[in-house]
């Protein structure tokens, strides 16, 4: 039954794929839907059950809004670990390396489908549980970028930009340490260093280099693309990189508050900085 449903999803998506010139997306439409349903299930079912069993005080006695925020971070962590693993298998694909603009491999299509399912869930959640316009822009921009990639287009960069999620792993761990009474602890301090280190490398340095190369690739093939691609990819890249720098500054400020020092040089643990709210 499940194979039939998956095939029906692919068949139903084919007319839309052809209409919008996304010639590869129907082959992975079922994966996108399954990924969206999986992350939704983690959010509304799996995380509440497991979290309440493992953290009966920190999660079980928290308010509804706090529990939902916890569940969101669980989904974020699950997605980050999954896409890092699958994206790592795509870094040496010759078809992508030989043509950075239009090269394609089904392995890249698979991992990008997981990302599409996640960012579809993320965009929906960011609107329903609105906190900051930055989170909405982040989700929508990522969803558009990875959806339009099924032209096919920029799969080479797509799998590499997914490594931004490496910093998300430490970000979510930092948030969970806050909520389980480990604010200001040595463990959180070490995690904070790893967070800033991975964030500055994968998003700002290595990510910045990829963005620089990306704009040259976009320029070289701009005459072969609809204007919407230039707007979405060019504008989206600028928005996401700007958000990275904004969030990096916020994280440094939050860490300084959390590990502020007394006059005698001893650290003061305080949880006023909302470090875990930045940069999904």
ChimeraX commands (.cxc) that place a marker at each C-alpha (Angstrom):
marker #1 position 0.00,0.00,0.00 radius 0.5
marker #1 position 2.74,2.44,0.92 radius 0.5
marker #1 position 4.62,1.97,-2.40 radius 0.5
marker #1 position 1.36,2.70,-4.25 radius 0.5
marker #1 position 0.82,5.90,-2.25 radius 0.5
marker #1 position 4.37,7.03,-2.90 radius 0.5
marker #1 position 3.99,6.39,-6.62 radius 0.5
marker #1 position 0.69,8.30,-6.65 radius 0.5
marker #1 position 2.40,11.28,-5.03 radius 0.5
marker #1 position 5.06,11.22,-7.73 radius 0.5
marker #1 position 2.46,10.92,-10.48 radius 0.5
marker #1 position 0.32,13.75,-9.10 radius 0.5
marker #1 position 3.34,16.04,-8.78 radius 0.5
marker #1 position 4.50,15.51,-12.37 radius 0.5
marker #1 position 2.19,18.15,-14.00 radius 0.5
marker #1 position 3.34,20.76,-11.47 radius 0.5
marker #1 position 6.96,19.77,-12.00 radius 0.5
marker #1 position 6.60,20.24,-15.75 radius 0.5
marker #1 position 4.67,23.50,-15.39 radius 0.5
marker #1 position 7.32,25.12,-13.19 radius 0.5
marker #1 position 10.30,23.57,-14.93 radius 0.5
marker #1 position 11.32,21.49,-11.89 radius 0.5
marker #1 position 12.08,18.43,-13.97 radius 0.5
marker #1 position 13.50,16.34,-11.12 radius 0.5
marker #1 position 11.17,17.14,-8.24 radius 0.5
marker #1 position 8.46,14.60,-9.08 radius 0.5
marker #1 position 11.03,11.81,-8.60 radius 0.5
marker #1 position 11.48,12.93,-4.99 radius 0.5
marker #1 position 8.03,14.35,-4.21 radius 0.5
marker #1 position 7.21,11.35,-2.05 radius 0.5
marker #1 position 10.42,11.81,-0.04 radius 0.5
marker #1 position 9.56,15.48,0.54 radius 0.5
marker #1 position 6.08,14.55,1.79 radius 0.5
marker #1 position 7.42,11.72,3.95 radius 0.5
marker #1 position 10.11,13.99,5.42 radius 0.5
marker #1 position 7.50,16.65,6.24 radius 0.5
marker #1 position 5.27,14.05,7.90 radius 0.5
marker #1 position 8.24,12.57,9.77 radius 0.5
marker #1 position 9.38,15.89,11.22 radius 0.5
marker #1 position 5.79,16.76,12.09 radius 0.5
marker #1 position 5.43,13.41,13.87 radius 0.5
marker #1 position 8.65,14.03,15.81 radius 0.5
marker #1 position 7.28,17.43,16.81 radius 0.5
marker #1 position 3.79,16.42,17.92 radius 0.5
marker #1 position 4.25,12.79,19.01 radius 0.5
marker #1 position 7.74,11.34,19.35 radius 0.5
marker #1 position 9.44,14.22,21.14 radius 0.5
marker #1 position 6.68,14.69,23.76 radius 0.5
marker #1 position 6.70,10.97,24.62 radius 0.5
marker #1 position 10.47,10.52,24.78 radius 0.5
marker #1 position 11.19,13.90,26.39 radius 0.5
marker #1 position 8.64,13.41,29.14 radius 0.5
marker #1 position 10.09,9.97,29.93 radius 0.5
marker #1 position 13.72,11.14,29.97 radius 0.5
marker #1 position 13.19,14.59,31.50 radius 0.5
marker #1 position 10.11,14.34,33.74 radius 0.5
marker #1 position 10.94,17.61,35.52 radius 0.5
marker #1 position 12.51,19.85,32.86 radius 0.5
marker #1 position 9.96,18.82,30.23 radius 0.5
marker #1 position 7.11,17.19,32.12 radius 0.5
marker #1 position 6.49,20.13,34.44 radius 0.5
marker #1 position 7.05,22.85,31.85 radius 0.5
marker #1 position 4.21,24.92,30.42 radius 0.5
marker #1 position 2.64,24.25,27.04 radius 0.5
marker #1 position 4.64,26.92,25.22 radius 0.5
marker #1 position 7.90,25.76,26.78 radius 0.5
marker #1 position 7.22,22.12,25.85 radius 0.5
marker #1 position 6.45,23.12,22.28 radius 0.5
marker #1 position 9.70,25.05,22.09 radius 0.5
marker #1 position 11.53,21.98,23.42 radius 0.5
marker #1 position 9.89,19.80,20.75 radius 0.5
marker #1 position 10.95,22.26,18.04 radius 0.5
marker #1 position 14.56,21.95,19.15 radius 0.5
marker #1 position 14.31,18.16,19.08 radius 0.5
marker #1 position 13.12,18.31,15.46 radius 0.5
marker #1 position 15.92,20.73,14.63 radius 0.5
marker #1 position 18.53,18.40,16.14 radius 0.5
marker #1 position 17.16,15.32,14.36 radius 0.5
marker #1 position 17.19,17.13,11.01 radius 0.5
marker #1 position 20.70,18.50,11.50 radius 0.5
marker #1 position 22.15,15.08,12.28 radius 0.5
marker #1 position 20.34,13.48,9.35 radius 0.5
marker #1 position 21.28,15.98,6.63 radius 0.5
marker #1 position 24.90,16.24,7.78 radius 0.5
marker #1 position 25.21,12.47,7.43 radius 0.5
marker #1 position 23.58,12.29,3.98 radius 0.5
marker #1 position 25.18,15.49,2.64 radius 0.5
marker #1 position 28.59,14.14,3.58 radius 0.5
marker #1 position 28.07,11.32,1.09 radius 0.5
marker #1 position 27.58,13.84,-1.73 radius 0.5
marker #1 position 30.77,15.88,-1.41 radius 0.5
marker #1 position 32.78,13.74,-3.82 radius 0.5
marker #1 position 30.15,13.14,-6.48 radius 0.5
marker #1 position 31.90,13.74,-9.79 radius 0.5
marker #1 position 28.74,14.80,-11.62 radius 0.5
marker #1 position 28.34,17.72,-9.21 radius 0.5
marker #1 position 32.01,18.67,-9.15 radius 0.5
marker #1 position 32.20,18.75,-12.95 radius 0.5
marker #1 position 29.22,21.09,-13.35 radius 0.5
marker #1 position 28.54,23.30,-10.34 radius 0.5
marker #1 position 25.53,24.93,-11.96 radius 0.5
marker #1 position 23.51,22.09,-13.49 radius 0.5
marker #1 position 25.24,18.89,-12.37 radius 0.5
marker #1 position 22.94,16.29,-10.85 radius 0.5
marker #1 position 23.01,13.08,-8.87 radius 0.5
marker #1 position 20.05,11.29,-7.29 radius 0.5
marker #1 position 21.92,11.14,-3.97 radius 0.5
marker #1 position 21.87,14.93,-3.89 radius 0.5
marker #1 position 18.18,14.87,-4.81 radius 0.5
marker #1 position 17.48,12.57,-1.87 radius 0.5
marker #1 position 19.22,14.70,0.77 radius 0.5
marker #1 position 17.69,17.88,-0.64 radius 0.5
marker #1 position 14.24,16.25,-0.41 radius 0.5
marker #1 position 14.81,15.67,3.30 radius 0.5
marker #1 position 15.83,19.32,3.61 radius 0.5
marker #1 position 12.71,20.44,1.69 radius 0.5
marker #1 position 10.48,18.42,4.00 radius 0.5
marker #1 position 12.17,19.96,7.02 radius 0.5
marker #1 position 12.04,23.54,5.77 radius 0.5
marker #1 position 8.39,23.07,4.81 radius 0.5
marker #1 position 7.71,22.07,8.40 radius 0.5
marker #1 position 9.99,24.85,9.66 radius 0.5
marker #1 position 8.25,27.55,7.61 radius 0.5
marker #1 position 4.83,26.38,8.74 radius 0.5
marker #1 position 5.91,26.27,12.38 radius 0.5
marker #1 position 7.61,29.68,12.19 radius 0.5
marker #1 position 4.32,31.22,11.04 radius 0.5
marker #1 position 2.04,29.35,13.45 radius 0.5
marker #1 position 4.29,29.93,16.47 radius 0.5
marker #1 position 5.56,33.33,15.39 radius 0.5
marker #1 position 8.50,34.63,17.42 radius 0.5
marker #1 position 10.65,36.63,15.02 radius 0.5
marker #1 position 10.42,37.55,11.33 radius 0.5
marker #1 position 13.99,36.29,10.92 radius 0.5
marker #1 position 12.88,32.71,11.56 radius 0.5
marker #1 position 10.08,33.03,8.97 radius 0.5
marker #1 position 12.47,34.47,6.37 radius 0.5
marker #1 position 15.01,31.75,7.11 radius 0.5
marker #1 position 12.50,28.93,6.64 radius 0.5
marker #1 position 10.85,30.34,3.52 radius 0.5
marker #1 position 14.17,31.26,1.86 radius 0.5
marker #1 position 15.63,27.79,2.48 radius 0.5
marker #1 position 12.46,26.09,1.27 radius 0.5
marker #1 position 12.45,28.12,-1.96 radius 0.5
marker #1 position 16.16,27.53,-2.58 radius 0.5
marker #1 position 16.00,23.76,-2.11 radius 0.5
marker #1 position 12.73,23.41,-4.03 radius 0.5
marker #1 position 13.96,25.31,-7.09 radius 0.5
marker #1 position 17.12,23.18,-7.03 radius 0.5
marker #1 position 15.11,20.43,-8.75 radius 0.5
marker #1 position 15.38,22.25,-12.08 radius 0.5
marker #1 position 18.09,20.77,-11.58 radius 0.5
marker #1 position 20.24,23.66,-10.40 radius 0.5
marker #1 position 23.13,24.19,-7.97 radius 0.5
marker #1 position 23.04,20.74,-6.36 radius 0.5
marker #1 position 26.81,21.14,-5.87 radius 0.5
marker #1 position 26.26,24.12,-3.56 radius 0.5
marker #1 position 23.05,22.78,-2.06 radius 0.5
marker #1 position 24.66,19.80,-0.35 radius 0.5
marker #1 position 27.54,21.97,0.86 radius 0.5
marker #1 position 25.33,24.65,2.36 radius 0.5
marker #1 position 23.55,21.93,4.33 radius 0.5
marker #1 position 26.73,21.67,6.39 radius 0.5
marker #1 position 25.64,24.92,8.02 radius 0.5
marker #1 position 23.52,22.59,10.15 radius 0.5
marker #1 position 26.66,21.36,11.94 radius 0.5
marker #1 position 26.49,24.43,14.17 radius 0.5
marker #1 position 22.81,23.72,14.81 radius 0.5
marker #1 position 23.77,20.52,16.63 radius 0.5
marker #1 position 25.72,22.46,19.25 radius 0.5
marker #1 position 23.13,25.23,19.31 radius 0.5
marker #1 position 20.39,22.78,20.25 radius 0.5
marker #1 position 22.60,21.05,22.82 radius 0.5
marker #1 position 23.30,24.46,24.36 radius 0.5
marker #1 position 19.59,25.13,24.59 radius 0.5
marker #1 position 18.87,21.76,26.22 radius 0.5
marker #1 position 21.64,22.34,28.77 radius 0.5
marker #1 position 19.90,25.59,29.71 radius 0.5
marker #1 position 16.59,23.84,30.21 radius 0.5
marker #1 position 18.04,20.97,32.28 radius 0.5
marker #1 position 19.80,23.12,34.88 radius 0.5
marker #1 position 23.26,23.13,33.30 radius 0.5
marker #1 position 23.40,26.86,32.59 radius 0.5
marker #1 position 26.91,28.19,33.17 radius 0.5
marker #1 position 28.35,24.71,33.69 radius 0.5
marker #1 position 31.70,23.56,32.36 radius 0.5
marker #1 position 29.87,21.32,29.90 radius 0.5
marker #1 position 27.92,24.26,28.55 radius 0.5
marker #1 position 31.06,26.38,28.37 radius 0.5
marker #1 position 32.82,23.72,26.27 radius 0.5
marker #1 position 29.72,23.33,24.11 radius 0.5
marker #1 position 29.61,27.11,23.70 radius 0.5
marker #1 position 33.16,27.13,22.37 radius 0.5
marker #1 position 32.30,24.33,19.94 radius 0.5
marker #1 position 29.18,26.22,18.90 radius 0.5
marker #1 position 31.00,29.45,18.13 radius 0.5
marker #1 position 33.81,27.53,16.46 radius 0.5
marker #1 position 31.57,25.50,14.16 radius 0.5
marker #1 position 29.27,28.45,13.47 radius 0.5
marker #1 position 32.13,30.77,12.51 radius 0.5
marker #1 position 33.72,28.09,10.31 radius 0.5
marker #1 position 30.83,26.37,8.51 radius 0.5
marker #1 position 28.57,29.42,8.19 radius 0.5
marker #1 position 30.85,32.46,8.10 radius 0.5
marker #1 position 34.23,31.29,6.74 radius 0.5
marker #1 position 33.63,28.15,4.70 radius 0.5
marker #1 position 30.05,29.22,4.03 radius 0.5
marker #1 position 31.26,32.65,2.98 radius 0.5
marker #1 position 33.74,31.10,0.56 radius 0.5
marker #1 position 30.98,28.92,-0.90 radius 0.5
marker #1 position 28.75,32.00,-1.26 radius 0.5
marker #1 position 31.54,33.86,-3.05 radius 0.5
marker #1 position 32.03,30.98,-5.50 radius 0.5
marker #1 position 28.28,30.65,-5.85 radius 0.5
marker #1 position 27.82,34.21,-7.10 radius 0.5
marker #1 position 30.41,33.64,-9.84 radius 0.5
marker #1 position 28.60,30.46,-10.88 radius 0.5
marker #1 position 25.28,32.31,-10.87 radius 0.5
marker #1 position 26.78,35.10,-12.98 radius 0.5
marker #1 position 28.21,32.68,-15.53 radius 0.5
marker #1 position 24.85,30.99,-16.20 radius 0.5
marker #1 position 22.52,33.95,-15.60 radius 0.5
marker #1 position 21.61,34.11,-19.31 radius 0.5
marker #1 position 20.29,30.54,-19.08 radius 0.5
marker #1 position 17.98,31.14,-16.12 radius 0.5
marker #1 position 14.53,32.62,-15.50 radius 0.5
marker #1 position 14.73,35.88,-13.57 radius 0.5
marker #1 position 13.05,34.21,-10.56 radius 0.5
marker #1 position 16.12,32.02,-10.06 radius 0.5
marker #1 position 18.45,34.99,-9.99 radius 0.5
marker #1 position 16.20,36.77,-7.48 radius 0.5
marker #1 position 15.60,33.77,-5.22 radius 0.5
marker #1 position 19.17,32.46,-5.20 radius 0.5
marker #1 position 20.97,35.79,-5.29 radius 0.5
marker #1 position 18.65,37.49,-2.81 radius 0.5
marker #1 position 18.23,34.38,-0.67 radius 0.5
marker #1 position 21.96,33.93,-0.30 radius 0.5
marker #1 position 22.40,37.53,0.81 radius 0.5
marker #1 position 19.52,37.24,3.31 radius 0.5
marker #1 position 20.82,33.99,4.80 radius 0.5
marker #1 position 24.41,35.20,5.07 radius 0.5
marker #1 position 23.21,38.43,6.68 radius 0.5
marker #1 position 21.18,36.43,9.18 radius 0.5
marker #1 position 24.26,34.33,9.97 radius 0.5
marker #1 position 26.28,37.41,10.89 radius 0.5
marker #1 position 23.36,38.87,12.87 radius 0.5
marker #1 position 22.86,35.63,14.80 radius 0.5
marker #1 position 26.61,35.25,15.40 radius 0.5
marker #1 position 26.69,38.66,17.06 radius 0.5
marker #1 position 23.65,37.73,19.15 radius 0.5
marker #1 position 25.25,34.45,20.24 radius 0.5
marker #1 position 28.46,36.16,21.34 radius 0.5
marker #1 position 26.44,38.67,23.34 radius 0.5
marker #1 position 24.37,35.88,24.93 radius 0.5
marker #1 position 27.48,33.86,25.83 radius 0.5
marker #1 position 29.15,36.90,27.40 radius 0.5
marker #1 position 26.09,37.42,29.60 radius 0.5
marker #1 position 25.85,33.75,30.47 radius 0.5
marker #1 position 29.48,33.43,31.47 radius 0.5
marker #1 position 30.01,36.92,32.88 radius 0.5
marker #1 position 32.76,37.19,35.51 radius 0.5
marker #1 position 32.66,38.54,39.02 radius 0.5
marker #1 position 35.41,40.93,40.19 radius 0.5
marker #1 position 37.31,37.93,41.59 radius 0.5
marker #1 position 37.36,36.36,38.15 radius 0.5
marker #1 position 34.91,33.51,38.88 radius 0.5
marker #1 position 32.25,32.92,36.25 radius 0.5
marker #1 position 28.64,33.73,37.02 radius 0.5
marker #1 position 26.07,31.35,35.61 radius 0.5
marker #1 position 23.05,33.18,34.34 radius 0.5
marker #1 position 20.55,32.20,31.71 radius 0.5
marker #1 position 19.39,35.58,30.51 radius 0.5
marker #1 position 20.85,35.33,27.01 radius 0.5
marker #1 position 18.54,33.49,24.62 radius 0.5
marker #1 position 21.34,31.68,22.85 radius 0.5
marker #1 position 19.25,28.70,21.83 radius 0.5
marker #1 position 16.81,30.87,19.91 radius 0.5
marker #1 position 19.28,31.82,17.17 radius 0.5
marker #1 position 20.10,30.28,13.84 radius 0.5
marker #1 position 18.22,27.10,13.10 radius 0.5
marker link #1:1,2 radius 0.2
marker link #1:2,3 radius 0.2
marker link #1:3,4 radius 0.2
marker link #1:4,5 radius 0.2
marker link #1:5,6 radius 0.2
marker link #1:6,7 radius 0.2
marker link #1:7,8 radius 0.2
marker link #1:8,9 radius 0.2
marker link #1:9,10 radius 0.2
marker link #1:10,11 radius 0.2
marker link #1:11,12 radius 0.2
marker link #1:12,13 radius 0.2
marker link #1:13,14 radius 0.2
marker link #1:14,15 radius 0.2
marker link #1:15,16 radius 0.2
marker link #1:16,17 radius 0.2
marker link #1:17,18 radius 0.2
marker link #1:18,19 radius 0.2
marker link #1:19,20 radius 0.2
marker link #1:20,21 radius 0.2
marker link #1:21,22 radius 0.2
marker link #1:22,23 radius 0.2
marker link #1:23,24 radius 0.2
marker link #1:24,25 radius 0.2
marker link #1:25,26 radius 0.2
marker link #1:26,27 radius 0.2
marker link #1:27,28 radius 0.2
marker link #1:28,29 radius 0.2
marker link #1:29,30 radius 0.2
marker link #1:30,31 radius 0.2
marker link #1:31,32 radius 0.2
marker link #1:32,33 radius 0.2
marker link #1:33,34 radius 0.2
marker link #1:34,35 radius 0.2
marker link #1:35,36 radius 0.2
marker link #1:36,37 radius 0.2
marker link #1:37,38 radius 0.2
marker link #1:38,39 radius 0.2
marker link #1:39,40 radius 0.2
marker link #1:40,41 radius 0.2
marker link #1:41,42 radius 0.2
marker link #1:42,43 radius 0.2
marker link #1:43,44 radius 0.2
marker link #1:44,45 radius 0.2
marker link #1:45,46 radius 0.2
marker link #1:46,47 radius 0.2
marker link #1:47,48 radius 0.2
marker link #1:48,49 radius 0.2
marker link #1:49,50 radius 0.2
marker link #1:50,51 radius 0.2
marker link #1:51,52 radius 0.2
marker link #1:52,53 radius 0.2
marker link #1:53,54 radius 0.2
marker link #1:54,55 radius 0.2
marker link #1:55,56 radius 0.2
marker link #1:56,57 radius 0.2
marker link #1:57,58 radius 0.2
marker link #1:58,59 radius 0.2
marker link #1:59,60 radius 0.2
marker link #1:60,61 radius 0.2
marker link #1:61,62 radius 0.2
marker link #1:62,63 radius 0.2
marker link #1:63,64 radius 0.2
marker link #1:64,65 radius 0.2
marker link #1:65,66 radius 0.2
marker link #1:66,67 radius 0.2
marker link #1:67,68 radius 0.2
marker link #1:68,69 radius 0.2
marker link #1:69,70 radius 0.2
marker link #1:70,71 radius 0.2
marker link #1:71,72 radius 0.2
marker link #1:72,73 radius 0.2
marker link #1:73,74 radius 0.2
marker link #1:74,75 radius 0.2
marker link #1:75,76 radius 0.2
marker link #1:76,77 radius 0.2
marker link #1:77,78 radius 0.2
marker link #1:78,79 radius 0.2
marker link #1:79,80 radius 0.2
marker link #1:80,81 radius 0.2
marker link #1:81,82 radius 0.2
marker link #1:82,83 radius 0.2
marker link #1:83,84 radius 0.2
marker link #1:84,85 radius 0.2
marker link #1:85,86 radius 0.2
marker link #1:86,87 radius 0.2
marker link #1:87,88 radius 0.2
marker link #1:88,89 radius 0.2
marker link #1:89,90 radius 0.2
marker link #1:90,91 radius 0.2
marker link #1:91,92 radius 0.2
marker link #1:92,93 radius 0.2
marker link #1:93,94 radius 0.2
marker link #1:94,95 radius 0.2
marker link #1:95,96 radius 0.2
marker link #1:96,97 radius 0.2
marker link #1:97,98 radius 0.2
marker link #1:98,99 radius 0.2
marker link #1:99,100 radius 0.2
marker link #1:100,101 radius 0.2
marker link #1:101,102 radius 0.2
marker link #1:102,103 radius 0.2
marker link #1:103,104 radius 0.2
marker link #1:104,105 radius 0.2
marker link #1:105,106 radius 0.2
marker link #1:106,107 radius 0.2
marker link #1:107,108 radius 0.2
marker link #1:108,109 radius 0.2
marker link #1:109,110 radius 0.2
marker link #1:110,111 radius 0.2
marker link #1:111,112 radius 0.2
marker link #1:112,113 radius 0.2
marker link #1:113,114 radius 0.2
marker link #1:114,115 radius 0.2
marker link #1:115,116 radius 0.2
marker link #1:116,117 radius 0.2
marker link #1:117,118 radius 0.2
marker link #1:118,119 radius 0.2
marker link #1:119,120 radius 0.2
marker link #1:120,121 radius 0.2
marker link #1:121,122 radius 0.2
marker link #1:122,123 radius 0.2
marker link #1:123,124 radius 0.2
marker link #1:124,125 radius 0.2
marker link #1:125,126 radius 0.2
marker link #1:126,127 radius 0.2
marker link #1:127,128 radius 0.2
marker link #1:128,129 radius 0.2
marker link #1:129,130 radius 0.2
marker link #1:130,131 radius 0.2
marker link #1:131,132 radius 0.2
marker link #1:132,133 radius 0.2
marker link #1:133,134 radius 0.2
marker link #1:134,135 radius 0.2
marker link #1:135,136 radius 0.2
marker link #1:136,137 radius 0.2
marker link #1:137,138 radius 0.2
marker link #1:138,139 radius 0.2
marker link #1:139,140 radius 0.2
marker link #1:140,141 radius 0.2
marker link #1:141,142 radius 0.2
marker link #1:142,143 radius 0.2
marker link #1:143,144 radius 0.2
marker link #1:144,145 radius 0.2
marker link #1:145,146 radius 0.2
marker link #1:146,147 radius 0.2
marker link #1:147,148 radius 0.2
marker link #1:148,149 radius 0.2
marker link #1:149,150 radius 0.2
marker link #1:150,151 radius 0.2
marker link #1:151,152 radius 0.2
marker link #1:152,153 radius 0.2
marker link #1:153,154 radius 0.2
marker link #1:154,155 radius 0.2
marker link #1:155,156 radius 0.2
marker link #1:156,157 radius 0.2
marker link #1:157,158 radius 0.2
marker link #1:158,159 radius 0.2
marker link #1:159,160 radius 0.2
marker link #1:160,161 radius 0.2
marker link #1:161,162 radius 0.2
marker link #1:162,163 radius 0.2
marker link #1:163,164 radius 0.2
marker link #1:164,165 radius 0.2
marker link #1:165,166 radius 0.2
marker link #1:166,167 radius 0.2
marker link #1:167,168 radius 0.2
marker link #1:168,169 radius 0.2
marker link #1:169,170 radius 0.2
marker link #1:170,171 radius 0.2
marker link #1:171,172 radius 0.2
marker link #1:172,173 radius 0.2
marker link #1:173,174 radius 0.2
marker link #1:174,175 radius 0.2
marker link #1:175,176 radius 0.2
marker link #1:176,177 radius 0.2
marker link #1:177,178 radius 0.2
marker link #1:178,179 radius 0.2
marker link #1:179,180 radius 0.2
marker link #1:180,181 radius 0.2
marker link #1:181,182 radius 0.2
marker link #1:182,183 radius 0.2
marker link #1:183,184 radius 0.2
marker link #1:184,185 radius 0.2
marker link #1:185,186 radius 0.2
marker link #1:186,187 radius 0.2
marker link #1:187,188 radius 0.2
marker link #1:188,189 radius 0.2
marker link #1:189,190 radius 0.2
marker link #1:190,191 radius 0.2
marker link #1:191,192 radius 0.2
marker link #1:192,193 radius 0.2
marker link #1:193,194 radius 0.2
marker link #1:194,195 radius 0.2
marker link #1:195,196 radius 0.2
marker link #1:196,197 radius 0.2
marker link #1:197,198 radius 0.2
marker link #1:198,199 radius 0.2
marker link #1:199,200 radius 0.2
marker link #1:200,201 radius 0.2
marker link #1:201,202 radius 0.2
marker link #1:202,203 radius 0.2
marker link #1:203,204 radius 0.2
marker link #1:204,205 radius 0.2
marker link #1:205,206 radius 0.2
marker link #1:206,207 radius 0.2
marker link #1:207,208 radius 0.2
marker link #1:208,209 radius 0.2
marker link #1:209,210 radius 0.2
marker link #1:210,211 radius 0.2
marker link #1:211,212 radius 0.2
marker link #1:212,213 radius 0.2
marker link #1:213,214 radius 0.2
marker link #1:214,215 radius 0.2
marker link #1:215,216 radius 0.2
marker link #1:216,217 radius 0.2
marker link #1:217,218 radius 0.2
marker link #1:218,219 radius 0.2
marker link #1:219,220 radius 0.2
marker link #1:220,221 radius 0.2
marker link #1:221,222 radius 0.2
marker link #1:222,223 radius 0.2
marker link #1:223,224 radius 0.2
marker link #1:224,225 radius 0.2
marker link #1:225,226 radius 0.2
marker link #1:226,227 radius 0.2
marker link #1:227,228 radius 0.2
marker link #1:228,229 radius 0.2
marker link #1:229,230 radius 0.2
marker link #1:230,231 radius 0.2
marker link #1:231,232 radius 0.2
marker link #1:232,233 radius 0.2
marker link #1:233,234 radius 0.2
marker link #1:234,235 radius 0.2
marker link #1:235,236 radius 0.2
marker link #1:236,237 radius 0.2
marker link #1:237,238 radius 0.2
marker link #1:238,239 radius 0.2
marker link #1:239,240 radius 0.2
marker link #1:240,241 radius 0.2
marker link #1:241,242 radius 0.2
marker link #1:242,243 radius 0.2
marker link #1:243,244 radius 0.2
marker link #1:244,245 radius 0.2
marker link #1:245,246 radius 0.2
marker link #1:246,247 radius 0.2
marker link #1:247,248 radius 0.2
marker link #1:248,249 radius 0.2
marker link #1:249,250 radius 0.2
marker link #1:250,251 radius 0.2
marker link #1:251,252 radius 0.2
marker link #1:252,253 radius 0.2
marker link #1:253,254 radius 0.2
marker link #1:254,255 radius 0.2
marker link #1:255,256 radius 0.2
marker link #1:256,257 radius 0.2
marker link #1:257,258 radius 0.2
marker link #1:258,259 radius 0.2
marker link #1:259,260 radius 0.2
marker link #1:260,261 radius 0.2
marker link #1:261,262 radius 0.2
marker link #1:262,263 radius 0.2
marker link #1:263,264 radius 0.2
marker link #1:264,265 radius 0.2
marker link #1:265,266 radius 0.2
marker link #1:266,267 radius 0.2
marker link #1:267,268 radius 0.2
marker link #1:268,269 radius 0.2
marker link #1:269,270 radius 0.2
marker link #1:270,271 radius 0.2
marker link #1:271,272 radius 0.2
marker link #1:272,273 radius 0.2
marker link #1:273,274 radius 0.2
marker link #1:274,275 radius 0.2
marker link #1:275,276 radius 0.2
marker link #1:276,277 radius 0.2
marker link #1:277,278 radius 0.2
marker link #1:278,279 radius 0.2
marker link #1:279,280 radius 0.2
view
